[in-house]
Structures are given as structure tokens and as C-alpha cells.
């Protein structure tokens, strides 16, 4: 096992270059899927490594309920600096579990409260809320997926811009962008090195919806105007894992992208480009991370099985 157990904790660094390059050079749909997959795989591998380190660390603590054989020198020797790394992994893994649990709990709570707040409105796809605060977001789940928008925001937009707003939110719902946003948020909670991928996915998911809205209304400039106006007056979405037209982020870059020609749809970048090389480097880092965590898990399982009395 050796130092391989530590590799998944730092290999997310190999995905940093592709995070920014994917935003600029890949179709938003491809970038969102690619970066979410990388973030999720790397977060799982690093969590597995922390779990293995915790097993070694807790086996040495007095009064632990684990078999005595699990604290044998042969087991401890499988992890370099076992006294430090093993014991440090215990609070770290507890923090990861608590942070991920809090994120899931807040996501579910906000969605439930939003659905309850709309209970008195007609069961239509678009829920117009009489509110002086301008905002709009896509609300999945419940009896049906709904687009929530306030009268204050609608009053700020022209009819064509309203159609762009609705097309944007429908694109969020159709592509289930809330799942991508929640996945990368959990991944970033599991390993802080994944945070740049989370930021990138928050942007590419919005760009994905922008492109779908532009295709639906037939005017990229109209969508750009709607985004710009909404960003000036809106307070965003109630939780980061929900998506909306004026989600926090680099709005000027979104507007500039919409004023440029539509991006070409490619399933995977060529290796002979900067983004392709970065993507393959991140994929290699993910593969090494997975193999390292699997090798460590297998080695530790064999050692613990041999050290456990029948």
C-alpha cells in the first residue's frame, strides 16, 4: 500500500488545468459532463483513502471496538507515518461526512420549503410569485418540475427576454442541472482540491442553459440582454445547488459568449489541443487515483483479514 494511499488526496490537482480550459474551448454540455465526472470520481477515491487511513488510525486508539489484531505492527507498517496520518484521518473524515450531510440536508430543506410556498398557486409549469424581490430559478421535484419567477423580475424584462428566461429555466430542468451542481458541491466538500471544478461546472451549466435558450428563441442577443438585465436586479437562487438565469458567476463572460458564434459540439477534445491534453491529463490522474485507492483497499483488506482471529 505505502504512499499510494495518499495519492488520491492530491491527484485532483491534475484536473485544475482542464477546469478553466474546458470553460473556454468545449461545448458547455460536454464541459459540464466531463468536469462533473472527474470531480465525482476523484472525490470518491479520496474519501476511500481517508476511510482506509481512519481504519488504521482508530485501530490504535485505546478502547476501540475493533479486533486487537487490526492494530498489529504489520497493519500499521502498511501506512507510512501511521501514527500521524491514521489519527489525523479520523477528524478529517468526520468533517467530510458532516459537511456533505449538511449540504444534502440544506438542499432538501430548501426544495421542500419552496414547494410548500407554491402550494397555493395554480399547478402550472411556470409559477409566478407576487414578490417585490426580482429572482427566478428552476425548481425540480415535487409533483412536477416548475419554473419560479417573481412579478418584479418579469416587470424588468421585455416580452422576448421573458421567453428567453423561461427557455433558460426549462433547459435547466430538462438537463437536470441541479444534479450536476449538487454532485460537484459534494465533491468539493469531500476534497477541497476539487473546488475549481465545482466553480467551473457552476459556470458551464449556466452556459449550457444559455445555448439551449438561444436555440429555442432563435436569438443569442436576446438571451444575452435577458441575462444582463436579470443579473443587475436579481438576488440569485435560494441555494447553490439550484440553477437560475442570474446565478452568481462571471455574467460578462456569459454575455460575451452569447454575442459570439455558437460553440461547436464535440464529444471529446482532440489530444493535439491544449484542452485535449489537459483533459487526458485529468483522466489519467483520475485513473491513477482509482487504481491507488483500489490497491490500498485490497492490500488493507488482506492484511486485516490475516490479522483478525477466527
Secondary structure, DSSP 8 states (H G I E B T S, - for coil): -TTHHHHHHHGGGGGHHHHHHHHHHS-HHHHHHHHHHHHHHHHHHHHHHHHHHHHHHHHTSTT-SS-GGGGSHHHHTTSTTHHHHHHHHHHHHHHHHHHHHHHHHHHHHHHHHHHHHTTTS-S-SEEEE--SS--EEEE--TTS-EEEEEHHHHHHS-HHHHHHHHHHHHHHHHTTHHHHHHHHHHHHHH-GGGHHHHHHHHHHHHHHHHHHHHHHHT-HHHHHHHHHHHHHH----SSTTSB-TT-SS-HHHHHHHHHS------SS--TTSHHHHHHHHHHHHHHHHHHHHHHHHHHHHHHHHHHS--
